Amino acid sequence: MYRIGQEEIDAVARVIETGALFKINSKGQDAMYAEEEMKEKFGTKHALLMTSGHAALTSALVGMGIGPGDEVIVPAYTYISSAMAVVAAGAMPVIVEVDDTLTLSPKAFEAAITQNTKAVIPVHIKGFPCRMDKICEIAKKNGIKVLEDACQADGGSFGGKRLGTIGDAGALSFNYFKIITAGEGGALLTDDKALFERALIYHDSGAVAYFGDQLSGVETELFCGNEYRTNGISAAILREQIKKMDEILRDLRNNKKYIMDALCGVCEFVPSNDIDGDCGTTVAIRFDSAEKAAEFSVAEGISGIVPINTGKHVYKNWTAIMNKRGALHPLMDPFKMEANRDIVPDYREDMCPYTLDLLSRVVYISVDPDWTKEMMNEKIAAVKKALGVD
Ligand SMILES: Cc1ncc(COP(=O)(O)O)c(C=O)c1O
């Protein structure tokens, strides 16, 4: 969470005063307006607000028609949610290496493609843009759908286009830790009408046919799905956050640039696929050994994070996935389904050695959009001191 205050308080008060707490109602339409404003900001034909980024990822996969018998490629470095969404859709997550940018390696993606591959999930982890031109080119050549996981990258871009709007669909998250937040929340972005209709039905199966005219113009036949509907309060907060998003990103990027410029030649940075589109949340410094990274991360004034220690962001810690426990009920478990019998992956802790090595040699310094020059100068001095340069 970066900037939240009086505007959000007023928005919540307005919703409570009018009683328009449900997603759809006659007294206030914050969810509808939030979706309109998202479409405008992101430039997509459709935007669907939901309860979480995970809900958006799952709904997008369902909307793509992904299910049992399908493989979906995910990077070894992402929050477990990206892989769990694949399992929620009934498909098999195929885990591949990231490259030196810490994002999905286009080479590893291409090498992992089989006749069963139906989708790929490039993840813009830490707001670092994936190499979307190459990924989309490979996907197109092989008839594979692209679902961008932009949950950690609300508003970022690659090649001047917003993350989440480049592939066939994109998922954003608005949980507490994200660039913009409503405490919890997510959104699906797409230009694909059929995908949108299916996701619309899937994400709100109980109410979509009952309230308002959500199904007007929808050609997809109703089917049972889940219940990931947003509400008036979350939507009202989000509308204020959308207004603030570009300023937050501007200040994050400026602060990251200030720090990187001051440390130019002093340390080695993780390369970026598009530094202008990078969200600016994190300065990532690369070391030549895990020992040096670990030592630097705890040096005075650094408060660094070594990504190998970030739990469920590293594939080897995705316990339920690694143990192939796809559901409580065995007949609902995609890892045990007949359609997946020949494509259940052979997960091993050491299967992505490059990713594990790189994650242990990188240190993150989290950037704040509201840092003053003095605060940044202190951080820069601390980095120089820890590295033994003055
Ligand atoms: C990369 C990534 N994907 C998906 C998610 C899921 O988002 P949510 O927590 O909103 O379900 C997260 C959230 O932490 C994430 O970081």
The ligand as an ORCA input file, in Angstrom:
! r2SCAN-3c Opt
* xyz 0 1
  C       2.488    -12.573     -8.999
  C       1.176    -12.723     -8.302
  N       0.178    -13.374     -8.909
  C      -1.024    -13.509     -8.331
  C      -1.283    -12.999     -7.083
  C      -2.637    -13.184     -6.487
  O      -3.231    -11.981     -6.158
  P      -4.332    -11.929     -4.964
  O      -3.591    -11.971     -3.681
  O      -5.042    -10.647     -5.206
  O      -5.193    -13.129     -5.172
  C      -0.286    -12.320     -6.403
  C      -0.544    -11.769     -5.059
  O       0.231    -11.671     -4.195
  C       0.992    -12.173     -7.016
  O       1.982    -11.543     -6.403
*
